[in-house]
């Protein structure tokens, strides 16, 4: 590979330009995934603590997607054949310092390139035999994981769309109809309560009149008894 130029290397590539990171930081992460399979490289980048690993993972996924759609290759048969970071333009800034001086600030940028290639038939056969012997055949397929993530994202977007559609505000005509129905129901309830209260008032009046009549009759009987006792002859006194 020494006599082949970087832009002539075989495989499917993806490139991210003007990444706001130094090429030195990107190269430290790229050295970890060079020569690894797509599944292993994606796992390394996913659990890396370096901030630049997220950008490199996006470039890797883009390269694999290009290989799948443009070259009709399978993601589980790809590996990182080459990856490198070139220096980009440096942004110059200034920081004020003591005694009227200034210090230059250099904000580095870089261009990240990832190239993926297909394993040879012999290498693929050996890999399948090792996976079958270890019982991990198809256990960690990066393509399946990526398809699952895409399907999950689409399902979540559809659910959010349906949720927003279900919670749409009613129109002005629907609100007016609801107000009219509520008013009619309230008037019907208030009319029924008035009739009920009127019936209860009439019943209470009848009961009061019956009690008064009973009291009057009792008073008349008491007066008659008193008169009878007063008219009774007194017994003669005997000597």
C-alpha positions, 0 to 999 in steps of 0.5 A, a space after each residue: 500500500 506504500 505505492 498507492 495514493 490515498 485517493 486511489 485505495 480500493 474500497 468504499 469511502 466516506 469523508 467528513 471535512 472541517 471537523 472541529 478537532 485536531 488531526 492528532 486527536 482524531 488519529 489516536 482514535 483512528 489507530 484503534 479501529 484500523 483493520 477491524 471489522 465493522 462490528 468491532 470498530 462500531 463497538 470500539 467507537 461507541 464505548 470510547 471516551 474521546 469526543 472525536 469518536 462520535 464524529 468518526 462513528 458517523 463517518 464509519 456508518 456513512 461509509 458502510 451505507 455507501 457500500 450497501 447502497 452503491 456497491 451492493 455489499 453486506 455490512 457484516 462482510 466489511 472491515 476498515 481497510 484504511 482510515 486517516 485524518 488530514 489537517 485542515 485550516 487553522 482558525 486564528 484567535 487572540 487572547 488578551 494577556 497582561 501588560 497589553 500583550 496578546 496570545 494567539 489561539 489556534 483552533 485546529 480542524 481536520 478532514 477525516 476519511 474512512 475506507 471500508 472493504 469486503 473481506 476475501 472469501 477465504 477470510 469470510 469462511 474462516 470467520 464463519 467457522 470461528 463463530 460457529 465453533 464459539 457459538 456466537 454465530 450472528 450474535 453481534 451483527 452491526 448491520 442488524 443493530 443499525 437496522 434496528 436503530 433505524 426501525 426504532 427511530 421511525 416507530 418513535 416518529 410515527 408514534 409522536 405524529 399519531 400522538 400529536 394528531 390525536 390531541 388536535 384542538 377541536 374546531 370552533 363549530 365543535 366547541 360551540 356545539 359542546 357549549 350548547 349541549 352543556 347549557 341544555 343539560 344544565 337547564 334540564 337539571 335546574 328545571 328538575 331540581 325546581 320541580 322537586 323542591 316545589 313538591 317537597 315544599 308542598 309536602 312540608 306544608 301539609 305535614 305542618 297543617 296536620 300537626 297544627 290540627 292535631 294540637 288543636 284537637 288535643 287542646 279541645 279535649 283538654 279543655 273539655 276534661 277540665 270543664 267536666 271536673 269543674 262541674 262535678 258536685 262536691 261531697 257534703 261534709 259530715 259532722 
